[in-house]
Amino acid sequence: MGQTSDKSSRETYVETRDGLRFFHTEEQQTEKGWYWCYEKQGFFRYSDWHLTEEEMEKKYGKCY
């Protein structure tokens, strides 16, 4: 499992499971589950799967 974050509180981080990336956030979610984004090649929580590439880099760092 690999994870990275630019925040020490680990509010957001990326986990790798069997070669798939999961982008975690502790924000309250309006919808349950994980959402696949083909363009970004990862699973996201509902609040994050629609973010642009620039917003992803800002939130998750260069790991994206």
SELO-654818 format. One record per residue: residue number from 1; residue in three letters; x, z, y of N, C-alpha, C in turn. Coordinates in nm, 2 decimals. Layout:
N
+-----+------+--------+--------+--------+--------+--------+--------+--------+--------+--------+
! seq ! type !   n_px !   n_pz !   n_py !  ca_px !  ca_pz !  ca_py !   c_px !   c_pz !   c_py !
+-----+------+--------+--------+--------+--------+--------+--------+--------+--------+--------+
! NUM !  ALA !      X !      Z !      Y !      X !      Z !      Y !      X !      Z !      Y !
...
+-----+------+--------+--------+--------+--------+--------+--------+--------+--------+--------+
This chain:
64
+-----+------+--------+--------+--------+--------+--------+--------+--------+--------+--------+
! seq ! type !   n_px !   n_pz !   n_py !  ca_px !  ca_pz !  ca_py !   c_px !   c_pz !   c_py !
+-----+------+--------+--------+--------+--------+--------+--------+--------+--------+--------+
!   1 !  MET !   0.08 !   0.00 !  -0.12 !   0.00 !   0.00 !   0.00 !   0.09 !   0.00 !   0.12 !
!   2 !  GLY !   0.06 !  -0.09 !   0.21 !   0.14 !  -0.09 !   0.34 !   0.04 !  -0.07 !   0.45 !
!   3 !  GLN !   0.08 !   0.00 !   0.55 !   0.00 !   0.02 !   0.67 !   0.09 !   0.03 !   0.79 !
!   4 !  THR !   0.03 !   0.00 !   0.90 !   0.10 !   0.01 !   1.03 !   0.00 !   0.04 !   1.14 !
!   5 !  SER !   0.05 !   0.10 !   1.24 !  -0.03 !   0.13 !   1.36 !   0.06 !   0.16 !   1.48 !
!   6 !  ASP !   0.02 !   0.12 !   1.60 !   0.09 !   0.16 !   1.72 !   0.04 !   0.29 !   1.77 !
!   7 !  LYS !  -0.06 !   0.35 !   1.71 !  -0.12 !   0.47 !   1.75 !  -0.08 !   0.58 !   1.65 !
!   8 !  SER !  -0.03 !   0.69 !   1.70 !   0.01 !   0.80 !   1.61 !  -0.11 !   0.87 !   1.54 !
!   9 !  SER !  -0.23 !   0.86 !   1.60 !  -0.34 !   0.92 !   1.54 !  -0.40 !   0.84 !   1.43 !
!  10 !  ARG !  -0.35 !   0.72 !   1.40 !  -0.39 !   0.63 !   1.30 !  -0.54 !   0.60 !   1.31 !
!  11 !  GLU !  -0.59 !   0.58 !   1.44 !  -0.72 !   0.54 !   1.46 !  -0.75 !   0.40 !   1.40 !
!  12 !  THR !  -0.64 !   0.32 !   1.40 !  -0.65 !   0.18 !   1.34 !  -0.53 !   0.16 !   1.26 !
!  13 !  TYR !  -0.54 !   0.10 !   1.15 !  -0.43 !   0.06 !   1.07 !  -0.47 !  -0.05 !   0.97 !
!  14 !  VAL !  -0.37 !  -0.11 !   0.91 !  -0.39 !  -0.22 !   0.82 !  -0.33 !  -0.18 !   0.68 !
!  15 !  GLU !  -0.42 !  -0.19 !   0.58 !  -0.38 !  -0.16 !   0.44 !  -0.38 !  -0.29 !   0.36 !
!  16 !  THR !  -0.28 !  -0.30 !   0.27 !  -0.27 !  -0.41 !   0.18 !  -0.31 !  -0.37 !   0.04 !
!  17 !  ARG !  -0.41 !  -0.43 !  -0.02 !  -0.44 !  -0.40 !  -0.16 !  -0.44 !  -0.53 !  -0.24 !
!  18 !  ASP !  -0.36 !  -0.54 !  -0.34 !  -0.35 !  -0.66 !  -0.42 !  -0.34 !  -0.79 !  -0.34 !
!  19 !  GLY !  -0.26 !  -0.78 !  -0.23 !  -0.23 !  -0.90 !  -0.15 !  -0.34 !  -0.93 !  -0.04 !
!  20 !  LEU !  -0.45 !  -0.85 !  -0.04 !  -0.55 !  -0.86 !   0.06 !  -0.54 !  -0.76 !   0.17 !
!  21 !  ARG !  -0.56 !  -0.80 !   0.29 !  -0.54 !  -0.71 !   0.41 !  -0.68 !  -0.65 !   0.44 !
!  22 !  PHE !  -0.68 !  -0.52 !   0.47 !  -0.80 !  -0.45 !   0.51 !  -0.76 !  -0.38 !   0.64 !
!  23 !  PHE !  -0.84 !  -0.41 !   0.75 !  -0.81 !  -0.36 !   0.88 !  -0.91 !  -0.24 !   0.91 !
!  24 !  HIS !  -0.85 !  -0.12 !   0.91 !  -0.93 !   0.00 !   0.92 !  -0.95 !   0.04 !   1.06 !
!  25 !  THR !  -1.06 !   0.10 !   1.09 !  -1.08 !   0.16 !   1.22 !  -1.17 !   0.28 !   1.20 !
!  26 !  GLU !  -1.16 !   0.39 !   1.28 !  -1.24 !   0.50 !   1.26 !  -1.36 !   0.50 !   1.36 !
!  27 !  GLU !  -1.38 !   0.39 !   1.42 !  -1.50 !   0.37 !   1.51 !  -1.63 !   0.38 !   1.43 !
!  28 !  GLN !  -1.73 !   0.44 !   1.50 !  -1.86 !   0.44 !   1.43 !  -1.91 !   0.30 !   1.41 !
!  29 !  GLN !  -1.96 !   0.27 !   1.29 !  -2.01 !   0.14 !   1.25 !  -2.16 !   0.13 !   1.25 !
!  30 !  THR !  -2.21 !   0.02 !   1.30 !  -2.36 !   0.00 !   1.29 !  -2.40 !  -0.06 !   1.16 !
!  31 !  GLU !  -2.31 !  -0.12 !   1.09 !  -2.34 !  -0.19 !   0.96 !  -2.23 !  -0.14 !   0.86 !
!  32 !  LYS !  -2.27 !  -0.12 !   0.74 !  -2.18 !  -0.07 !   0.63 !  -2.11 !  -0.19 !   0.57 !
!  33 !  GLY !  -1.99 !  -0.16 !   0.51 !  -1.92 !  -0.26 !   0.43 !  -1.81 !  -0.32 !   0.50 !
!  34 !  TRP !  -1.74 !  -0.42 !   0.43 !  -1.63 !  -0.49 !   0.47 !  -1.67 !  -0.64 !   0.49 !
!  35 !  TYR !  -1.62 !  -0.70 !   0.60 !  -1.65 !  -0.84 !   0.63 !  -1.53 !  -0.93 !   0.63 !
!  36 !  TRP !  -1.53 !  -1.04 !   0.55 !  -1.42 !  -1.13 !   0.54 !  -1.41 !  -1.22 !   0.65 !
!  37 !  CYS !  -1.29 !  -1.24 !   0.71 !  -1.27 !  -1.34 !   0.81 !  -1.17 !  -1.44 !   0.76 !
!  38 !  TYR !  -1.21 !  -1.57 !   0.74 !  -1.12 !  -1.67 !   0.68 !  -1.01 !  -1.70 !   0.78 !
!  39 !  GLU !  -1.04 !  -1.71 !   0.90 !  -0.94 !  -1.75 !   1.00 !  -0.83 !  -1.64 !   1.01 !
!  40 !  LYS !  -0.86 !  -1.52 !   1.00 !  -0.76 !  -1.41 !   1.01 !  -0.72 !  -1.36 !   0.88 !
!  41 !  GLN !  -0.78 !  -1.41 !   0.77 !  -0.74 !  -1.38 !   0.63 !  -0.73 !  -1.23 !   0.61 !
!  42 !  GLY !  -0.84 !  -1.16 !   0.63 !  -0.85 !  -1.02 !   0.60 !  -0.99 !  -0.97 !   0.61 !
!  43 !  PHE !  -1.01 !  -0.85 !   0.56 !  -1.14 !  -0.78 !   0.56 !  -1.14 !  -0.68 !   0.68 !
!  44 !  PHE !  -1.26 !  -0.68 !   0.74 !  -1.27 !  -0.60 !   0.87 !  -1.40 !  -0.52 !   0.86 !
!  45 !  ARG !  -1.40 !  -0.41 !   0.94 !  -1.53 !  -0.34 !   0.96 !  -1.61 !  -0.43 !   1.06 !
!  46 !  TYR !  -1.74 !  -0.40 !   1.06 !  -1.83 !  -0.48 !   1.14 !  -1.79 !  -0.49 !   1.29 !
!  47 !  SER !  -1.74 !  -0.38 !   1.34 !  -1.70 !  -0.37 !   1.48 !  -1.58 !  -0.46 !   1.52 !
!  48 !  ASP !  -1.50 !  -0.50 !   1.41 !  -1.38 !  -0.58 !   1.44 !  -1.37 !  -0.72 !   1.39 !
!  49 !  TRP !  -1.46 !  -0.76 !   1.30 !  -1.45 !  -0.89 !   1.24 !  -1.46 !  -1.01 !   1.34 !
!  50 !  HIS !  -1.53 !  -0.99 !   1.45 !  -1.55 !  -1.09 !   1.55 !  -1.44 !  -1.10 !   1.66 !
!  51 !  LEU !  -1.34 !  -1.01 !   1.66 !  -1.24 !  -1.00 !   1.76 !  -1.16 !  -1.13 !   1.76 !
!  52 !  THR !  -1.11 !  -1.17 !   1.88 !  -1.02 !  -1.28 !   1.89 !  -0.88 !  -1.24 !   1.84 !
!  53 !  GLU !  -0.79 !  -1.34 !   1.83 !  -0.66 !  -1.32 !   1.78 !  -0.58 !  -1.23 !   1.88 !
!  54 !  GLU !  -0.61 !  -1.25 !   2.01 !  -0.54 !  -1.17 !   2.11 !  -0.59 !  -1.03 !   2.11 !
!  55 !  GLU !  -0.72 !  -1.01 !   2.09 !  -0.77 !  -0.87 !   2.08 !  -0.72 !  -0.80 !   1.95 !
!  56 !  MET !  -0.70 !  -0.88 !   1.84 !  -0.65 !  -0.82 !   1.72 !  -0.51 !  -0.77 !   1.74 !
!  57 !  GLU !  -0.43 !  -0.85 !   1.80 !  -0.29 !  -0.81 !   1.82 !  -0.28 !  -0.69 !   1.91 !
!  58 !  LYS !  -0.36 !  -0.68 !   2.01 !  -0.36 !  -0.57 !   2.10 !  -0.41 !  -0.44 !   2.03 !
!  59 !  LYS !  -0.50 !  -0.45 !   1.94 !  -0.56 !  -0.33 !   1.87 !  -0.47 !  -0.29 !   1.75 !
!  60 !  TYR !  -0.42 !  -0.39 !   1.67 !  -0.35 !  -0.36 !   1.55 !  -0.20 !  -0.39 !   1.55 !
!  61 !  GLY !  -0.16 !  -0.44 !   1.66 !  -0.01 !  -0.47 !   1.68 !   0.03 !  -0.60 !   1.61 !
!  62 !  LYS !   0.16 !  -0.62 !   1.60 !   0.22 !  -0.74 !   1.55 !   0.19 !  -0.76 !   1.40 !
!  63 !  CYS !   0.14 !  -0.66 !   1.33 !   0.12 !  -0.68 !   1.19 !   0.02 !  -0.79 !   1.16 !
!  64 !  TYR !  -0.06 !  -0.81 !   1.26 !  -0.16 !  -0.91 !   1.24 !  -0.10 !  -1.05 !   1.25 !
+-----+------+--------+--------+--------+--------+--------+--------+--------+--------+--------+
